[in-house]
Amino acid sequence: MTETIKFDLDADGIALLTIDVPGVTMNVITPEFQRDLTALIEKIAADEAIKGAVITSGKATGFVAGADLKGMSGAFGGAGAGGGGGRSRAAAMFEAVSTLNRIFRRLETCGKPFAAAINGLAMGGGLELCLACHYRVVADNPKLQLGLPEVLVGLLPGAGGTQRLPRLAGVQAALMYLVQGKSMSPAEAKGMNVVHEVAPADELVARAKAWVKANPKAVQPWDVKGFRFPGGVGGMNPNFAQTFIGGNGMITKETLGNYNAPRAIMSAVFEGTPLPMDKALRIESKYFTKLALDPQAMNMVRSLFVSKQAAEKGARRPKGVEKSPTRKLAMLGAGMMGAGIAYVSAKAGIEVVLLDRDLAAAEKGKDYSRKLVEKAVKRGSLSQDKAEAMLALIKTTDKYEDLAGCDLVIEAVFEDRGLKADVTKKTQAVLGADTIFGSNTSTLPITGLAEAWDKPENFIGIHFFSPVDKMPLVEIIMGKKTGDAALAKALDYVAQIKKTPIVVNDSRGFYTSRCFGTYVTEGYIMAGEGINPALIDNCGRQAGMPVGPLAVGDEVSIDLSYKVKKQTAADLGDAYKPTPGDKVVDRMYELGRFGRKTAKGFYEYPADGGRKFLWPGIAEEFGRLPDDEQPTPAEVKKRLIFRQLVECARCYEEGVLVTPEDGDLGAIFGWGFAPFTGGPLSHMDTLGIANVVRELDALAQKYGERFAPPKLLRDMAAAGETFYSRAAKKAA
C-alpha cells in the first residue's frame, strides 16, 4: 500500500499512478511521496505484466507544486551538526539533496516507459518529475503554469531541472527560465519542446496511455548515443560561449552580485551540460548543496515562502473569533490610496461605496478602476461582462448616508488628525460604533485616531502601500484598545483581497513607515553632508534596496516628508528630536522641489518624458565634499542598511513588532528591504548580534546617537541569542 500515490493497472498492463498527498490542498514532494514513488518504480520495473506507467494528479488544485519547502527549511543554512557517522554537514546535505535525483534517474532508466499526464500546475520538483518522464502531455489550459521557480527563494532546481531543461529546450532558452524563475504556459512549453503534446484535460490520461502502449522501449534522448543539444554545447561552441558571457553580464546587472542562486544555476548548467547525465546530476547536487548550506537560502525560504504562507493562512488571526468576510466596504477618500483600495476590493467581489468631498472627486477615484479594467479587457485577461460587473460594484457618492449597510470602513483621507476625526464621526453617525473602522494612515498613531470612534476596541489600522493593486503587503496596526473582533475582521478582509498581512502594535509610523523613513532620511543626511548624490543612490541599490534613498524620496514626495515632520514635531513638542536631514527637507520644500509630482526634486524630470537625471543644484544648495574626502561605497552602504537595522531592533524592543516573521515580511514586501537577506531581523541573525552591536557602536560614535544599539541588542549579544531563537524560546 502506498500512502501518497494510488496505483491502478488496466487490461493493457499500463499502470496509472495518481498522486494524492494526504493532508495538503496541493500535492507536494514529501519524504513519504519519495518513498512511495521509489517503491512503485521498482514494482513496475520488476513486473513483466506491467508494460509502463502514466503519472497524473488526483487533486483538482494541480499536478505537483514542488518540494515541501516548509518541511525542508530547517535543514538549510549555516554551520551545524554533521550527518552522523563522521560525515561533514556538506556530505550529509549532498546525500540528502541527491535523493530525488536518484529517484527520477531510476524512473527514466528502469527500462519501462513513463508518461506524465499534466492536469494542473507543475512547479519546481513537480515539473522536474515530468521532465524525467519519457513523454509529457499537458492540459490545454492557458492559465496552467509550468515552471522552475526555485531561484526566487535562493535555490536552484535540484531534481534535474538544470540539466534536463537545457537538453530539451537548448541552453539559452532554458537559462532564461532558470535564472528568472519564470513560468510557461502549455503552448510555450510545447514550443520549447518541454512537453510533447497539448490536449483537452479529459483526454490526457488516454493519450498518455496510448503513447506508453505504442512505445514499450522508451529511452530518454540524452541517453541515446550521439545525442546533440539544441543549439550545441561546449567551450568551443560560439553560441554556447556567448550565452554565458552575456548571461553573466545580465545577472550581474540585475542582481548586483547580491544573490547566490543565479550564479550557481549558471555554473551548474555550464559545467553539467557537456557531461553524461549521471555526472551532470552530481554537478547539480553539488551546487544545490552549496546554496542550501549558505544562510541566504535558509533566510529566503523562511521569509519568502514559509512565513509568507503562514501569514496568508491566518497565523496572527485570534482564535475563537468567527469568520467575518466583508460584504460591503465604506471607502472614505477617493485619492490615490482610496481609489486603489476600492479597486482591489471590487476585484475580490466586495461591494464598495467610494465617498469623497464631492461626486466629481469620487468619480475621479473610480476612474482608476476603469483604466485598470480597460487594460485587462484589452489584454484578454478579463471579459467585458466581468469588467462591467466589477465596476458596478463601486458606487460613488458624496453623502455619508449612502454608507448605510457597510460592514467595514476604511478611511484614507489626508494625513491630518482633525480631518480624520471629522470623517470618522460623520461615518459613525450613519453606521454606529459597532462597525469595524480601519484607518489607512501611514504615520499617525491609531490609539489617538480611535478617540473619535465611540468604541475604540472596534478601531484598527489597515495600512496599504502604493500602488495598492501591485503592492502585496497590508500592515495591520493594533491600537492600545483594539480588540480581537477588529483584528479578525481586518485579517479576513486582507485574505479576501489576497494580500499578505503583518500585525504590529501602535507607534508613530508603526513599523514599516518608521523604519523605511530612516533609509530615506539617511540619504537626505548624506546629501546634506556633501556626499555625492550619485554615490548615495547607487550604493542604496547595490546594498539590495530597489531604489536609492533620494530617488524614492522623490517618488514618495518631499512635501509629504515635510508635512509629516511638522505634524510629528507638533505632536511631540519638546520631545521631538530633529535630525540632520530636517534642514535638507526644509530647504527642498522652500524651493518647491517636491519630487516627481512637480517634475523636480533631487532629480529633474524632463517634460518630454526623457530619462530623469540628478539635479545639478544639489551641490550648490548643500555643498559637495572633495573627491578625496568622499566616503567609500562600503561605508555608504553600511550607513543605509544599519540605520534600518537599528530601527527594526528598536521596534522589536518596544513591542511594536511582536514576531521576527512579521518584521522580515513587512520589510521585504512593504519597503523592499534587500530580499536576499531574508529581511532585517534575519540579516542581523546571520551577521551575528554581537557583530551588529560592534558595527552600530562604531557608527554611533562617528555619526550620532541614531545608530546607538538598544539594550535589547546588547542583552541578546551577551546571551548569544538571535531574534528567531529568542522567539522560539518564548513560544515554547
Secondary structure, DSSP 8 states (H G I E B T S, - for coil): --SSEEEEE-TTSEEEEEE--TT-SS--B-HHHHHHHHHHHHHHHH-TT--EEEEEES-TT-SB--B-HHHHGGG-SSS----BTTB-HHHHHHHHHHHHHHHHHHHHHSSS-EEEEE-S-EETHHHHHHHHSSEEEEES-TT--EE--GGGGT---TTTHHHHHHHHH-HHHHHHHHTTT-EE-HHHHHHTTS-SEEE-GGGHHHHHHHHHHH-TT---GGGSTT---TT--STT-HHHHHHHHHHHHHHHHHHTT--HHHHHHHHHHHHHTTS-HHHHHHHHHHHHHHHHHSHHHHHHHIIIIIIHHHHHTTTTS-TT------SEEEEE--SHHHHHHHHHHHHTT-EEEEE-SSHHHHHHHHHHHHHHHHHHHHHTSS-HHHHHHHHHTEEEES-GGGGTT-SEEEE---S-HHHHHHHHHHHHHHH-TTSEEEE--SSS-HHHHGGGSS-GGGEEEEE--SSTTT--EEEEEE-TT--HHHHHHHHHHHHHTT-EEEEEE--TTTTHHHHHHHHHHHHHHHHHTT--HHHHHHHHHHTT-SS-HHHHHHHH-HHHHHHHHHHHHHHHGGG----TTHHHHHHHHHTT--BGGGTBSSEE--TT----EE-TTHHHHH----GGGS--HHHHHHHHHHHHHHHHHHHHHHTSB--HHHHHHHIIIII---GGGTSHHHHHHHH-HHHHHHHHHHHHHHH-GGG---HHHHHHHHHT--HHHHHHHHH-
